[in-house]
Structures are given as C-alpha cells and as structure tokens.
Amino acid sequence: MKITPIHRPHLMPTSLAGSAVLKGFNPKKIASLDSKGCWIENPETPIRRAVNEILFHLWEMDEKQKKSVLDNIINLFIRQAIWPSVLRIRAALIKNSSGNIPRLSLQQIEKELIDHYKSSKKPEKHISFLIILEVLAWILVYEAQRKNANRYVPEWDLEEKKKTQKYKKDILDSENFLNRCLSKENRPLIPQLYTELKEISPDGLNSIPDLIAEEQRLNDDIKQLLIFSEIPSKREECLSLIREKIFPPTGVVTEISPALLRPCAELLRNRKIDISSGIHYRASVILSVLQDPRSTETLLNALKTFPLQLTSIRENIIYTLGNLKEKEAVMPIKKVLDCPDKIIHTHADGTIKPSLLEEQKEEALRSLGKIGLESLNILPSMIKYKDHPSTKIKTHLSWSLGEIGNIQKKNTEESAQIF
C-alpha cells in the first residue's frame, strides 16, 4: 500500500484522528499505545505510562472540552516552526538514538516514520496524531525527569541522594538526546512548547509530570526491594518497606496519591509475593480509595482468582467494584453468596482452618445494590438471605433491593415520558 509523505498536517483531520484513537481507549484497563500505535496493557516504561495518562484525561472530558483540548494541543505541534523538530524527535525515539538525525533531510525523516508506522497497519490518517501523542508524552516524561533530578534531598539522606544522582543522569541523557537531535537554534523550541502546553492544557495534563515523577520513584524503590526480598535474610524487612511505600506516612488514606494506581495494581497482580506479607491487602486498600476505573480489569481478575478465605482483600475488591458500578462483577460476587457462611480450608502450613464469610457477604450485597439492574440476574442468590440470622446481612439486602427497585422505577418513568 502506497503511503503519502507526512507533510505538515492540517488541524481538522488530525483532530478527527485523535478522536478516533480515543474511541479505542478502554478506561477499564491500564491501556496505552506502543511505539507503533497498537494497544498494550499495563505499560512499564515512563513514556507508555504518560500516554496512558494523556488518553485517560482526554477520555474523562465531555465531547466539547475534549475537542477543544485536542485542537489546542495539535495546533501547537503542527506550527510551521515546530513540526520539523517534532518529526526529528519522533524519528530519534524510534531509532532509540539521535546520532544521525540532524544529518537527515526532512524527506528522509518522513520515510523513516512512514516505514515504522506502515508495519503496524495503522490508518494513514492516524499517523500525524500518533506522532504528536508520542512526542507530547516524551516532553512530559522529560519534565518528570527534571522534577526528580531537582527535588530537594537533605544532605544526611545518603540513600536518597544516591537515587537523585540516577535521576540527574536520566535528565542529562535526555538533554544530550535533544541536543544531538535538534539544531542549536531549534533546541529552545521544546521548553517553549512545554510552557505553552501548560497554558492551554487542563489541570489533568499539567499534573502528569509530577505524577510520572512520583510514580517512577515508587517503581524504582519497589523493584529494588522485590529483588532484595528474594534473599531470605532480607525478605521480611524488604516486604515491610514495600508496605510502607504504598501507604500514606500519616496513615490517612484520603490523602492517597494517584501515582499509586499503577504500582498498586501491579502489586495486586503479583502472585510471586507471599499473600501473608500483607502487600496485596494494602494494594487493595489503596485501589479502593482511588476508585479509578482503570483498575477495573485488575480488580475483576483478582476477585475471580483470590480464594474466598482471603476475606479482607476480597471485601476491598468487592467494595471498589460496587462503587465503580461494574456489571461484570455480578457473577464473581454471586460465588460468595452461594457459599456457606463458614468454609474450611487448608492453610499454607498444612493446618485446617475455618473462615467466616459474613462480612464479605455484607459487602457483596451492598455492592450489588450499587451496581443496579444487572444484579437482578442473580436475584435468587440474594433473596435467600431475607431470613438470615444476621441483622446486618438482612439490612444490606433490604438496602440493595431498594436501590435496584428505585432504578427500575426511574427507568419506567423515563420510558413513559418518551412515549
């Protein structure tokens, strides 16, 4: 298939391409786009995580605001003075090097980019937007690196100062990348572009560098601690430090940083960590406070795979899915309602122990009320609790059925008004 050169794009088709890409974004997953514009889940690199943040913040907007923000961002990037530099940065990111980029003509740069995206079979009309998105993410990560490199660290904190040296090297590498990539007269365009982005972008996009910077520090610390936890003599200390990393220092969970979303989702998925460490439980607490829709798929998978006796973790998961009004949670929740109030299970040490499920059932019934009409599919599993000896369970059942009834009534009234 013949692809035309990437001339300086026009606003309208590029904005329409951005809207088309956003329609493929699944807000119930931690989803991003790879270097070629293909969807990936649970991104690991800072640029991929920045892309996830950009797409999510755009997804959250109403259509009018989304169009306005997209148009403003695109207009900044497609200016005649900026677009050639954008193409050079994008080509250098593809090659993971800026070595020969300054020596290439714009036509050669365009060919590099066309060949790159052609292999992914992305629509030709999407390419300009994908280039802008990738360079925008790089700029935001560049600013995140700057924040980490320049953050204040007390002189006595030798461990943190050592980490800061790494971040200073990261920003130096990015600055060298930019210096080799662009001519001397074009280098100031990127800091200027970021300044303009801050002026026209909503608070959500402006906060991304701070979020990525904090998330990077968390990820670096957790990754290092997980490596050291494989040493038996250090295991308990390292796991304890991870628990501290994902919990607010003051213990006030309402002050949870959104930068904890992806690290906690990753920890909840990590089954190599011993469940007795309490890390999965703390991760589930954080996700229950954040209530970010992007954690939905992680929570659903956890609810389906964590055994019933892990009541504390499962209660947090069920609570969060209920608040997110996640319809797909209904059938996994049914599993706990169909079980007896007490189950017997074998512990890791071989001992046989009972687990009480009443509190988990209370949370299950309440969440079903929040989810709404989809819960009617398991009405028999709910109704059998009307004569349960627990007053709390019967109270939650009554509330849940009342909520579902109110939704039914509202829908009926709205349908009557239409006709």
TORKOL-696298 format. One record per residue: residue in three letters; y, z, x of N, C-alpha, C in turn. Coordinates in pm, whole numbers, plus 32768, in hexadecimal, padded with zeros to 4 digits. Last residue first. Layout:
N
ALAYZXYZXYZX;...
This chain:
419
PHE831B89FB6F4C82F789AD6ED6835489CA6E61;ILE83958AB16FF683908A24701D837589CD6FA3;GLN836A8BA46F7983F48B736F8483F78ADE6FA4;ALA82598BC46FA0828C8BB56F1783198B7B6F18;SER82508BEB70B482118B74707E82458B586FF0;GLU82CD8CE370C3830D8C70710482D48BED70CE;GLU82158D81703B829D8D74700682E38CFB7041;THR81388D6C70E8812D8D3E705E81B68D267021;ASN819D8DE471D081768D5771D3816D8D1C7147;LYS81BF8EEB716F82328E9F71A082148E0971A0;LYS80B68F317139811A8F3070CD81928EDA70F5;GLN80458F26723980128ED171CE807A8EC1715E;ILE80D98FF172B480E48F6772E680B48F05727C;ASN808290CC7222811190A8722081259018724E;GLY7F7390D472697F9A90BB71DE802B908F71D3;ILE7F8A911973767F4F909773537F76907172C4;GLU7FF7921A7357804191B373A0800E9127737C;GLY7F24929972CC7FA9928D728F7FFC922072D1;LEU7E5C929473887E499247730D7ECE923472C4;SER7ED7934474437EB492BA74677EA6926373EB;TRP7EE9943573B67F6393F373E97F49935F7404;SER7DDA9466738A7E36945673197EB5940D7344;LEU7D7E948174937D479419743C7DA893FD73C9;HIS7E0B956174E67E2494E175297DF0946D74D5;THR7D93961D743A7E23960574347E46957E7471;LYS7C8B9619748E7CAA95EF74047D3F95D173F4;ILE7CB0967D75927C7995F7757E7C9995C474F2;LYS7D13977F75577D64971F75A47D339690758D;THR7C3E97FD74D77CBA97E3748B7D10977A74D1;SER7AEE97AE74F27B6B97C2753E7BE4979D74E9;PRO7A199765744D7A4397F374507AC6980C7499;HIS7A4A963E73887A2F967C740B7A60970D740C;ASP7A68959B72B37A2B961F729B7A0B9668731D;LYS7AD294B6731A7B1F94FB72B27AE895867295;TYR7A47941C73CB7A82949774007AD294E57398;LYS79FE9330735779969398735F79CC941D7395;ILE7AD6928473797ACA92D072FC7A6493417307;MET7AA891FF74707B15926074607AFB92BE73EA;SER79D59157744779CD91B574B87A39922074B0;PRO7A3890BE736F79C7911A735B79B9918173CA;LEU7B0E902A73F57B2B909473937AB490F1737B;ILE7B2B8F6674AF7ACB8FD274CD7AE09047746E;ASN7BE78EBE744B7B658E83746E7AFD8EEE748E;LEU7CCF8F4A743E7C7E8F4473C37BF48F0973DE;SER7D588F2075267CFE8F9375217CA78F9474A4;GLU7E0B8E5B74F47D918E35753C7D298EA57536;LEU7EE88EE474897E888EA274307E068E7A7475;GLY7F278FD275907F428F99750C7ECD8F5374CB;ILE7F61906476767F3C8FD776837F4B8F8F75FD;LYS7F8D916276137FFB911B76547FDF9086765D;GLY7E8E91A075B67EFD919B75587F7491507592;LEU7E0591A576A77DE1913F76437E4E913275D9;SER7E719288771C7E92920477537E71919576F1;ARG7DF6935276837E88934276807EB092B776B3;LEU7CE9932D76C87D14931D763D7DAB93077634;ALA7CF2936377DF7CC292E277AD7CF692CA771F;GLU7D43946A77EC7D9B940378237D76937A77EF;GLU7C6094DD77757CE494F2773A7D4494857768;LYS7B9E9491782D7B98945A77A67C1E946C775E;GLN7BE5952F79027BE8949E79137BE79459788A;GLU7BB1962678957C3C960478B57C4C956D78C9;GLU7A94961478767AEC962678027B7C95FE7821;LEU79CB9602792F7A1C958A79187A84959C78AA;LEU794396BD7A35797796BE79AE79DA964B799C;SER781B969C7AED78AA967B7AE578D496797A54;PRO772497537BAE7758971E7B2E77EC96FC7B3B;LYS765996F27CCA76C7973E7C8D76F196FF7C09;ILE7575970D7DC8758896DB7D4075F097327CFB;THR759696B17F22759297157EB875B096D57E30;GLY75BD95EF7FDF753A95F77FA0752F965D7F32;ASP76B795CA803D76609621808E75D69635804F;ALA772B95357F75770D94F27FF476AF9545804B;HIS768995967E3C76F695987E9E76CA95537F1F;THR761B95077D1775F295377D9B766595297DFD;HIS766F95807BCD766D951A7C377645955A7CBB;ILE768795997A73764B95D07AED764495617B54;ILE779895C979917734957379D1770195B77A50;LYS78199622785D77EF965478E0778495F77916;ASP784C9593777C78BB95DF77B6789996157841;PRO77AF944A779577B594D677697828951F77AF;CYS785E930D7767780D936B77B5781193F77776;ASP790E927076E47882926376BC782592C27708;LEU79FA929C776779EC92CF76DE795B92CD76B0;VAL79D19213785379D892A6785979C892E277CD;LYS79CC910A77F7795991417840795C91DA7840;LYS7AC390CA77967A5890E5773579E1912A7778;ILE7B4A907E78787B65910478407AF8912B77DE;PRO7AEE8F7678947AC98FDB78F87AE1906A78C8;MET7B6B8F0F77A27AD98F1677AF7AAD8F74781F;VAL7C868F3277D77C448F6D77627BAD8F7A7777;ALA7D078EAF789F7CD48F3578BF7C7F8F6E784E;GLU7D788DCA78477CF68DBE78897CB98E4578AC;LYS7E738E1A77EC7E088E02778B7D7E8DFD77CC;GLU7F4E8F03785B7EF38E9C788C7E798E8C7830;LYS80398F9C785780078F5A77DC7FA78EE777FE;LEU808B9039791E80A28FAA793380758F5778BB;ASN8029912678BD80BA911478BF80E0908278D6;GLY7F1790F178E97F4A910878627FE090F1785B;LEU7F0D90E379FC7EED906A79AF7F1C9077791F;THR7F4C91F27A337FA591867A5F7F8C91067A10;TYR7E71927D79C17EFB929B79997F58922779BA;ILE7D9E92147A587DA391FB79C77E3092137991;ILE7DE4927D7B547DD991ED7B407DE591CA7AAB;ASN7DD993917B2A7E5693537B577E5592BD7B3B;GLU7CC993A77AE27D3193CE7A827DB7938F7AA8;ARG7C4B93587BCF7C4093027B5A7CA993267AEF;ILE7C8694337C757CB693AC7C987CB793547C1D;SER7C0395007BE47C9395097C037CCD947F7C23;THR7AEF94B17BD37B4494BD7B5C7BD994BB7B7C;LEU7A03942F7C3C7A83943A7C857AF394457C1E;GLN792F94007B937945948B7BBF79C6949D7C10;LEU792292EB7B6A795C93407B03797E93CC7B34;PRO7979922D7C95791B926E7C38796092D27BDD;PHE7A3F910C7CAC7A37919A7CCD79DC91DF7C67;THR7A36900E7C2B79DA902B7C9A79D390BF7CC2;LYS7AEF8FF17B627A698FB97B4D7A048FE77BB6;LEU7BD1905E7BD27B99909D7B5B7B09906F7B43;ALA7BFF8FA57C9F7BDD902F7CC17B9C90757C4B;ASN7C448EC47C0C7BCC8EC07C617B9F8F4C7C87;LEU7D308F287B977CBF8EFE7B437C3E8EFC7B94;LEU7DD08F527C7B7DA98FC37C277D328FA07BCE;THR7DEE8E4B7CD97DB48EB17D307D818F277CDD;GLU7E758DDB7BFC7DEF8DAB7C217DA78E107C7B;THR7F6C8E787BFA7F0D8E717B8A7E818E497BB4;SER80398E827CAA7FC38ED37CCD7F548EC47C66;ARG81078DF77C3A80BA8DB47CA3803E8E037CCE;PRO81908EA37B9081288E4C7B5880D28E077BC0;ASP81B68FED7BFA81DC8F637C17816E8F077BE2;GLN81BE91057BED81A190B47B7681D390247B88;LEU81FD91DC7C968245915D7CA3823691067C26;VAL8146929E7C4181D592B97C39822492367C3D;SER8052922C7C72806E92597BE9810292787BD6;LEU805E92037D82805F918D7D2B807D91B47C9A;ILE804A93117DD280C292C27DF180CD92497D95;VAL7F4793507D777FBC939A7D44803B93477D59;SER7EAA92A77E107EAC92937D7E7F2292DC7D3F;ALA7ED593167F0A7F01928C7EF37F0B92727E5D;ARG7E56940B7EE57EE794097EF87F20937D7EE1;TYR7D4C93AE7EC87D8D93FA7E5C7E2493F37E6B;HIS7D1C933A7FBF7D1992E77F477D60932C7ED2;ILE7D2F9421805F7D8F93B380707D92935A7FF5;GLY7C6E94E1805C7CDF94F380017D4594838008;SER7B8394DA80E77BFF94EA81357C77950680DB;SER7AAE9497804E7ACE952780567B4E954180A5;ILE7A89938C80797ACC93B47FFD7AF794468001;ASP7AC6930281B37A76936281667AC5939380ED;ILE7B0B91AD81CC7B40923581D87AEC9290817E;LYS7AA290C681797A6D90FA81F77A9E918A820E;ARG7B21906680A07AAE90BE80867A6B90EE8107;ASN7C57902080487C0C903680C37B9A909A80AC;ARG7CF490167F697C898FB27F757C2C8FCD7FEA;LEU7DA890DE7FA07D5190F07F2D7CDD908D7F32;LEU7E2E906680787DDB90DD808F7D7C90F6801A;GLU7EB48F997FF07E528F7980587DF78FEF8074;ALA7F5C902C7F4E7EFA8FD37F0F7E8C8FB07F74;CYS7FF790A480157FA090F77FC07F3790A37F78;PRO807D8FC4808B8027901C80DB7FC790708086;ARG81058F5D7FA080988F117FE080428F68803C;LEU81B390467F57815D8FFA7EFC80E88FB77F44;LEU826990C37FF881E090F77FFA817F90A37FA6;ALA836290667FC8831F9030803F828E905F8049;PRO83CE90F97EFF838290827ED9833C90417F4F;SER83AA925A7F3583E691DB7F5E839191667F30;ILE83CA93677E558371930C7E9B83B992897EBB;GLU843894397DD2848793FD7E3D8433939B7E90;THR838A94AB7D2983EB94507CEC8442940B7D56;VAL82F995617DBB82C294DA7DAD832394787D6C;VAL834C96337EA9838396077E29835C95767E13;GLY830696807FA582A296917F3D82D196687EB3;THR83A7964C807483CE96BD8021836696DC7FB6;PRO832D956880E2833595E481308356965E80DC;PRO824D94B5800A82D794D8803082DB955D8079;PHE81359415809E8164947A803F81F194A28069;ILE80C19380815F80CE934480DB80F493AB8071;LYS80B994228240810993A682438122936E81B9;GLU800094E58201808D950A820980E6948E8203;ARG7F15945182137F3A948E81937FCE94B38190;ILE7F1E941B83247F2D93AC82C57F5593E2823C;LEU7EEF951A83887F7194DA83A37F8994648345;SER7DE6953C83377E4C959683037ED7955A8315;LEU7D6D947D83D47D6B946C83437DD394C58301;CYS7D9894F184D27DD2946E84B07DD79458841A;GLU7D0795E384C27D9795E584DE7DD9956284B3;GLU7C03958484947C4595D784307CDD95DA8445;ARG7BCE94E485857BC994AF84FC7C1C9503849A;LYS7BB8952786897C3F951286587C4594F285C3;SER7AAA953686C27AFB95AC86DF7B8A95A186A8;PRO7A4F942D867E7A2A94A586307A84951D8646;ILE7B16931C865E7AE9937A86C47ACB9400867E;GLU7B8392A2858A7AF8927E85A77ABE92D48618;SER7C8A92E085887C33933185337B9F93118548;PHE7D089220861F7CE7929E86627C8892F4860E;ILE7D24915F85527CD8913F85CC7CAB91C18610;LEU7DC691E784A07D4091BF84757CE8919D84ED;LEU7EB091FE85397E66927785157DD7925684E8;GLN7F0090F185447EDF913A85C07E8C91B685A2;LYS7F3090BF84347ECE906F847E7EA090B884FC;ILE7FFF917584017F7D918483BE7F1091388408;ASP80CF911084A6809D919984B9801191A8847C;ASP80F2900E843D80D2902084CC809590AA84E4;ASN81359049833280BB8FFE83528090901183E3;LEU822C90D0835781BA91118317813790CC833E;ARG82C7900683CB82AF90848414823690CD83DB;GLN82C18F4B82FD82888F29837F826B8FA683D0;GLU83498FD0823082BC8FAF821E82798F9082A4;GLU844B8FD6829E840390538285836D90398278;ALA847E8EBF82A484878F11831E84388F92830E;ILE84668E77819A84088E3E81FB84088E8F827C;LEU85408F0A812F84B88F22810184528EF08167;ASP861B8E9981B585FF8F2981C3856F8F48819C;PRO86048D87815D85F78DAD81EC85DA8E418201;ILE86228DA9803985A38D808077859C8DA1810C;SER870E8DDC7FBC86C28E507FEA86448E298037;ASN876F8CEA7F6687B68D2D7FD387668DA0800D;LEU86CA8CB87E8E86B88C697F0786FD8CAB7F7E;GLY872F8D817DDA86A28D797DFE868B8D2E7E7F;ASP883F8D507DAE88188DC37DFF87888DB87E2F;PRO88668BE47DC988628C647D8288318CD47DDD;SER893C8B217EA488B98B4C7E7488C28BCE7E28;ILE8A2F8AE57F138A0C8AA07E9689878ACF7E5A;GLU8A498B857FF48AB78B807F958A8E8B437F0F;LYS89668B598085897E8BE0805289EA8BE07FE6;LEU89928A4F80D089228A71807689388AFA8037;GLU8A5F8A6A81888A7B8A2881088A0D8A4680A1;THR89D28AE882558A488B2A821A8A678AEF8191;TYR891B8A1E829188EB8A9E825B895E8AEA8218;LEU89C6895C82F88978893F8280894789C0823F;GLN8A2089D883DF8A8089B983778A3989A082F1;PRO893289DF847389718A5D844889D68A4783D7;ILE891E88B9847E88B9890C843D88EF89968418;LEU89F5884B850B89E48827847F898488868437;PRO89F9888086198A4088DD85C08A2C88C0852C;ARG8965879B867D892788208673897388808618;ASN89ED86AE86A589B086C48622897487518610;GLU8A4886A887AA8AAC86A587408A7286C186B6;LYS895586A8883889B0871988448A15871D87D2;SER88428638876988A8862487D0890A869987CC;LEU870C86E2872A878A86A6870087E986968776;CYS862F874787B5861B86EC8744869A869F8721;ARG867687FD886B86328784889C862B87198830;ASN86E888BB87C4873A887F882E86FB87FE8864;LEU861089068725868288C586E886D7887D8751;PHE856C897C87E88539890F879585AD88BE875C;ASN86138A4A883985F189E0889985BC89648851;GLU860D8ADE874D868C8AA8877E86758A3887E2;SER84FF8B21874585398AD086D985BD8A928703;ASP84EC8BC0882A849A8B46881F84D38AE887B5;LEU85978C8E87DE85B98C3B8853856C8BB78850;ILE850B8CFE8711858B8CBD86F185B78C658764;ASP84288D5A87A184198CFC8731849C8CB38715;LYS849B8E108851845D8D978888844D8D2D881B;LYS84E58ECE879B854E8E8B87E885188E0C8828;TYR83EE8F22874784428EDB86E884B68E93872E;LYS83998FA08832834D8F2F87FE83A28EDC879F;GLN8452906D883E8450900988A984048F8C887D;THR840791078768848490BB875F848C905087CA;LYS8325918287CA8316911F875F839290C78756;LYS83A1922D8881834291C988B2832E915A884A;LYS842C92CD87D5847892788832841F920B886B;GLU835D9355875A83AC92F6870A83FD929A8764;GLU830893ED883882AA939387F482F5932987A3;LEU83E49489887E83B5942288DB835893BE8899;ASP84DC951A880D846894DF87C8843294688819;TRP85BF9568888C854595B888A584C895788869;GLU868594C08830865994B388BC85D594FA88D4;PRO864E943886E6867994A48740863D949587CD;VAL86A992F786858636934B86A6866793B88706;TYR8733921385A08748928885F586C692D68608;ARG86E990B585B686E99134856E86F491A985CF;ASN86D88FBD862B8757900686388758908E85F3;ALA85E08F5685F086078F61867D86808FBB868F;ASN85E28F5184DB85828FA6852085AA8FBD85B1;LYS86B08E9584B086BD8F1E847C865D8F7D84C3;ARG86408DB1852486BD8DE9855B86CF8E7B852E;GLN856B8D85847C85528DA5850885CD8DE68548;ALA85FA8D40839685A58DB8839685878DE48424;GLU866B8C5083E986C38CC283D086758D4583CB;TYR857C8BBF83F985D28BCA846F86318C418460;VAL85348BC182ED84E28C0C834D852F8C2283CF;LEU85FE8B1A828B85F58BA4825A85A08BFB82B7;ILE85C08A2E831486438A6D8329863F8AFF82FC;TRP84C389F482A684D18A10833685548A588353;ALA850789C3819C84B18A3581BD84BE8A5A8250;LEU859F88D981C385DD89508188858C89CC81AA;VAL84D68833821F85428857827C858E88D18247;GLU84388822813683FF885281B4846B88808215;LEU84EA87B7807984AB883980628477887580E5;ILE852486BD80E9858E872080D7855387AC80C8;ILE8425864680D984688655815C84D486C18152;LEU840086437FC783A48692801A83DF86A980A5;PHE84C9858E7F7984D1861A7F50847886727FA7;SER846684A27FF284E984D8801984F7856B7FF3;ILE836A847F7F6A837284997FFA83F884D88023;HIS834A84357E66834E84C57E82837384E37F13;LYS832D83247E5583AB835B7E2483B883F17E3F;GLU822782FA7EA8829582D77F028318831A7ED9;PRO813C83FA7E668192838E7E34820883777E92;LYS804B84337F6C80B584667F15810883F07EE1;LYS7F7B840480177F7F83B97F997FE283F57F36;SER7F70846481117F5884C680A77F588486801D;SER7FB4839181B47F2983C081BA7F098424814C;LYS80C6837C818C806F831581537FDE8345814E;TYR813E84428221812E8458819180D183F38150;HIS812883C9832680FA8452830A80DE84658275;ASP81A182D1830E811382D9833280D98362830F;ILE82A8832782D6825E82D7827581C882DF828F;LEU82EA83A983C582E583F38348829483A982DE;GLU82E282D78480829383518496827F839B8411;LYS83A4822E841083188203841582BA827A842A;GLU848C82C68436845F82A783AE83CC827E83AC;ILE849782BB854D8487833C850884508325847C;GLN84CB81AE8570844D81E585A3842E826D8562;GLN85C881A084FB855A815084C384D3818484F2;LEU865C823E85A38647826D851B85D5822084D8;SER85B5824986E586198215868885FA824B85FC;LEU8576835487CA854782F8876285BB82C8870C;ARG85DB8415886C85D5838D88A385A98326883B;PRO85C1850587E5864884CD87FB8646843D882A;ILE849D852287EC84E68503876F857184CA878A;ASN83FC857388B7843084EB88BF848384C48845;GLY83E6869B887E83F2865B8901843385D28901;SER83BA874687BA843786F987AF844C86A5882B;SER82908786870382D6877987828356872B876A;ASN81F58759862F81F287DF866A823387DF86F4;LYS820A867785A381CE8668862881BD86EE866E;ILE828A86E884C7820986A784B681C0869E853B;LEU8378873F8537831C87A284FE8291876784EC;ALA83EB8649857883C686A585E48366871085B3;ALA841E85E5847883C0859E84D0839185F88542;ARG84DE86A08423845D869283DC83F6864D8433;ILE85AD867184D7856D86F484D584E486EA8492;ARG85EA8567848F85BB858685188575860E851D;LEU863E8583838585C8853183A485918552842F;VAL8722861F83AE86B48653835B86348607837B;SER87C1856B843A879285E4847E871E86248434;PRO87F284AA836F87A9848483EA877284FE8436;TRP8881855482AA87FC851C829187B284F18310;ILE898D859B82F2891F85FA82FF889685B782FE;ALA8A4884D982BE8A50851D834089D68574835C;GLN8A08848E81B889F9842D822589F9847082AE;ARG8947857980FE89C78547812E89B284F081AA;ILE886385EF80A58864855B80AA88EB852380D6;PHE88848706809F882A86CB810288398633810F;LEU8934873C7FCC8954876A80548903872080BD;ASN88AB86D17EF1892C86977F1A895386C07FA7;ILE87D587857EDE87BD86FA7F08883D86B97F39;ILE885A886C7E808812886D7F00880187DF7F34;ASN88C588107D8B891C88467DF388DA88447E7C;ASP87DE87C47CFE884587607D1D889F87907D8F;LEU875D88BE7CE9871E884E7D2F878587E77D5A;VAL881C89487C4D87FC89767CD487BB89067D26;SER881B88AD7B5F889888C47BA8887C88EB7C3A;LYS871288BF7B0E874B883C7B3087C8884B7B84;LYS870489D57ADD86AD89957B4086E6890F7B6E;GLN87B789F77A0D87D48A347A8E878389F27AFC;LYS872E8964794587B78943796A87D9897A79F5;GLU863389E27930863D8956795886C989307987;ASP86348B2A79CC862E8AD27958864E8A437986;MET85698B997AE485E88B747AA585D18B257A25;GLU84738BB97B5C84A48C257B0785218BFE7AB6;TRP845B8ADE7C0684098AE37B8D843F8B4A7B2A;LEU84FF8B2C7CD985288ABB7C8584DC8ABD7C00;HIS84638BFB7D3D84E98C197D0A851F8BA77CB4;PHE837E8B6A7D8783758BD27D2183FF8BF17CE7;LEU83DC8AC07E5183A58A867DD583A18AEE7D65;ILE842A8B7E7F13848A8B1D7EDC845A8AE97E56;GLU83368C037F4783A88C4D7F11840D8BEE7ED1;ASN829B8B317FB2826F8B777F3982E48BC07EF7;VAL83328AFB809783268A95802F82FB8AD57FAB;ALA83028BE88122838A8BCB80F7838A8B60808A;ARG81F58BC78156821C8C3680FE82AC8C2280CB;ARG82038AF0820681BB8ADF818781E08B4E8124;ILE82948B6B82D682CD8AF8828F82888AE48209;PRO81E48C3E832E82668C5B82F182A18BE682A4;THR808A8C0582C880F98BF88326817E8C1582E1;GLU7FDB8C2381EC7FD88C84825980528C7C82B5;PRO7FB38C1180867FE78BDE81067FF18C4A8170;ASN7F038C067F977F0B8C767FF47F3A8C48807F;GLU7EB48AA97F727EC08B317F3E7EC28B967FB0;ILE7F5789677F597EFD89C57F9C7F148A4F7F60;TRP7F9888157F077F9788A27EDF7F2F88F17F2C;CYS8041873C7FEE7FCC875B7F9B7FC987F17F7D;GLY810486F280A1812986FC801580B587147FB8;LYS80C586FD81A680C38678816880E4867C80D3;SER80C9880981E7812587B0822D812E872781ED;ASP8091889C80A0807A888F812F80DA88288169;LEU812C89787FBE810E88ED7FE380F688E88078;SER809A8A907F0E81008A507F6080DA89BE7F73;ALA805A8BAE7E4080458B217E6180BB8AE97EB1;ILE7FC98C9D7DCE80268C997E3F80148C0F7E7C;LYS7FC38C637C6B7F838C657CEE7FEF8C707D59;LYS80548C477B8F7FF08CB17B8B7FA08CB97C0D;PRO80F88B6D7B9C81348BEE7BBA80D28C637BB6;ASN80BB8A437C2980748AA47BD680A98B307BF6;PHE816589137C248160899A7C5C811D89F97BFA;GLY818E881F7BB7810888397BEC80F888C57C24;LYS8297881F7B7E823B88237B0D81AC883D7B3A;LEU830A87FB7C78830A88817C3E82AB888D7BC7;VAL82F586E57C9282A8873C7CEB829D87C87CAF;ALA83B086997BCF832386727BC182C986C97C18;SER849C86FB7C3A846E87307BB983DA87117BA5;GLY84AA86597D1E849F86EA7D2C846B872A7CAD;ALA84CB85617CA4845285797CF3843C860F7D06;LEU85C885867C3A855785717BDE84D285897C26;SER865685967D2A8652860A7CD185DF85FF7C6E;THR863184937D8385FF85017DD585F585807D82;PRO86AF83F67CC0861E83EB7CD385E4845D7D25;MET87C384697CDD8774846E7C6286DF845F7C79;LEU882384447DF0881084C67DB187AD84C27D3D;HIS8781836A7ED987E583847E7387C084067E2B;PRO873E837A8040871B83777FB28793838F7F57;ARG874C829D8144878E8313810F877F83128077;HIS85FF8210815786908208816286CD82888129;ILE84E581FA81C48526826F818785BC826581A1;PRO845880B4816D8492811681C984D98187817F;THR833E8094808883C2806E80B883FA80D88115;ILE81ED804E80BA825080B4809A82D6808E80D6;LYS80D87FA4803B81527F9B808981B58004805B;MET7F8880008054800080008000807C80008058;
